[in-house]
Amino acid sequence: MSDRINRFLGDTPARVIVKLVLVSLVVGVVMHTFDWSPYDLLWGVRDFFLQLWNMGFSAIVRFADYLLLGAAVVIPAFILLRIISYRR
């Protein structure tokens, strides 16, 4: 049973607890230094996805414009190249 726990955790439970305490301390110091809170992180993620959603539709229109502009050159060139290689 303990082998399965060690394999799941990646190390012994005591070492994992020590590592988690040290990493939590470092993250806590960094977050306090920058005056961040977990809520700030959650609101930042939420705002990121809202902005992505809001600009997503204009990005799709811009993507379609670029696609049509490129297709106006690429498709005739492709057809011309296929016709030239067909005659060989």
Secondary structure, DSSP 8 states (H G I E B T S, - for coil): -HHHHHHHHSS-HHHHHHHHHHHHHHHHHHHHHTT--HHHHHHHHHHHHHHHHHHHHHHHHHHHHHHHHHHHHHHHHHHHHHHHHH--
